[in-house]
Amino acid sequence: MVMKARVHVTLKRGVLDPQGQAISRALAGLGFDGVGDVRAGKVIEIELAESDRERARTQVEDMCRQLLANPVVEDYAIEIP
C-alpha cells in the first residue's frame, strides 16, 4: 500500500523571513491593502510504501529531524490524509 504524507515547513516566529517580507511588499505594490505579516515556507509531499499510519508518521518525523527541516530555525507539521 502507498501512503502519502505532506510536510509543511515554516520559519519559527521571531526568525527573520526576507522572502515573506518581499512578498508582503510586492502585494502592497500591487494594491492589496491590509496585508499583515507574510511568512513563506515550503510543502514537501512524500509517498511511502507503508500501510500503518503510525509507522508512516514515525518515519516522516525522522525524515524531518534528519533532513527536511532545521529544528533550530524551522517548525514543521505533518499531514497524513
Contact map, one row per residue, 1 for C-alpha under 8 A:
111000000000000000000000000000000000000000000000111000000000000000000000000000000
111100000000000000000000000000000000000000000011111000000000000000000000000000000
111110000000000000000000000000000000000000000011111000010000000000000000000000010
011111000000000000000000000000000000000000001111000000000000000000000000000000011
001111100000000000000000000000000000000000001111000000000001000000000000000001111
000111110000000000000000000000000000000000111100000000000000000000000000000001110
000011111000000000000000000000000000000000111000000000000000000000000000000111100
000001111100000000000000000000000000000011110000000000000000000000000000000111000
000000111110000000000000000000000000000011110000000000000000000000011000011110000
000000011111000000000000000000000000001111000000000000000000000000000000011100000
000000001111101010000000000000000000001110000000000000000000000000000000111000000
000000000111111000000000000000000000000000000000000000000000000000000000111000000
000000000011111000000000000000000000000000000000000000000000000000000000000000000
000000000001111100000000000000000000000000000000000000000000000000000000000000000
000000000011111110000000000000000000000000000000000000000000000000000000100000000
000000000000011111000000000000000000000000000000000000000000000000000000000000000
000000000010001111111000000000000000001100000000000000000000000000000000000000000
000000000000000111111100000000000000000000000000000000000000000000000000000000000
000000000000000011111110000000000000001100000000000000000000000000000000000000000
000000000000000011111111000000000000111100000000000000000000000000000000000000000
000000000000000011111111100000000000111000000000000000000000000000000000000000000
000000000000000001111111110000000000000000000000000000000000000000000000000000000
000000000000000000111111111000000000010000000000000000000000000000000000000000000
000000000000000000011111111100000011110000000000000000000000000000000000000000000
000000000000000000001111111110000000000000000000000000000000000000000000000000000
000000000000000000000111111111000000000000000000000000000000000000000000000000000
000000000000000000000011111111111010000000000000000000000000000000000000000000000
000000000000000000000001111111111010000000000000000000000000000000000000000000000
000000000000000000000000111111110000000000000000000000000000000000000000000000000
000000000000000000000000011111110000000000000000000000000000000000000000000000000
000000000000000000000000001111111000000000000000000000000000000000000000000000000
000000000000000000000000001111111110000000000000000000000000000000000000000000000
000000000000000000000000001100111110000000000000000000000000000000000000000000000
000000000000000000000000000000011111000000000000000000000000000000000000000000000
000000000000000000000001001100011111110000000000000000000000000000000000000000000
000000000000000000000001000000000111110000000000000000000000000000000000000000000
000000000000000000011001000000000011111000000000000000000000000000000000000000000
000000000000000000011011000000000011111100000000000000000000000000000000000000000
000000000110000010111000000000000000111110000000000000000000000000000000000000000
000000000110000010110000000000000000011111000000000000000000000000000000000000000
000000011110000000000000000000000000001111100000000000000000000000000000000000000
000000011100000000000000000000000000000111110000000000000000000000000000000000000
000001111000000000000000000000000000000011111000000000000000000000000000000000000
000001111000000000000000000000000000000001111100000000000000000000000000000000000
000111100000000000000000000000000000000000111110000000000000000000000000000000000
000111000000000000000000000000000000000000011111000000000000000000000000000000000
011110000000000000000000000000000000000000001111100000000000000000000000000000000
011110000000000000000000000000000000000000000111110000010000000000000000000000000
111000000000000000000000000000000000000000000011111000000000000000000000000000000
111000000000000000000000000000000000000000000001111110110000000000000000000000000
111000000000000000000000000000000000000000000000111110010000000000000000000000000
000000000000000000000000000000000000000000000000011111110000000000000000000000000
000000000000000000000000000000000000000000000000011111111000000000000000000000010
000000000000000000000000000000000000000000000000000111111100000000000000000000000
000000000000000000000000000000000000000000000000010111111110000000000000000000000
001000000000000000000000000000000000000000000001011111111111000000000000000000000
000000000000000000000000000000000000000000000000000011111111100000000000000001010
000000000000000000000000000000000000000000000000000001111111110000000000000000000
000000000000000000000000000000000000000000000000000000111111111000000000000000000
000010000000000000000000000000000000000000000000000000011111111100000000000001000
000000000000000000000000000000000000000000000000000000001111111110000000000001000
000000000000000000000000000000000000000000000000000000000111111111000000000000000
000000000000000000000000000000000000000000000000000000000011111111110000000000000
000000000000000000000000000000000000000000000000000000000001111111111000000100000
000000000000000000000000000000000000000000000000000000000000111111111110000000000
000000000000000000000000000000000000000000000000000000000000011111111000000000000
000000000000000000000000000000000000000000000000000000000000001111111100000000000
000000001000000000000000000000000000000000000000000000000000001111111100000000000
000000001000000000000000000000000000000000000000000000000000000111111110011100000
000000000000000000000000000000000000000000000000000000000000000010111111111000000
000000000000000000000000000000000000000000000000000000000000000010001111111000000
000000000000000000000000000000000000000000000000000000000000000000000111110000000
000000000011001000000000000000000000000000000000000000000000000000000111111000000
000000001111000000000000000000000000000000000000000000000000000000001111111100000
000000001111000000000000000000000000000000000000000000000000000000001110111110000
000000111100000000000000000000000000000000000000000000000000000100001000011111000
000000111000000000000000000000000000000000000000000000000000000000000000001111100
000011110000000000000000000000000000000000000000000000001001100000000000000111110
000011100000000000000000000000000000000000000000000000000000000000000000000011111
001111000000000000000000000000000000000000000000000010001000000000000000000001111
000110000000000000000000000000000000000000000000000000000000000000000000000000111
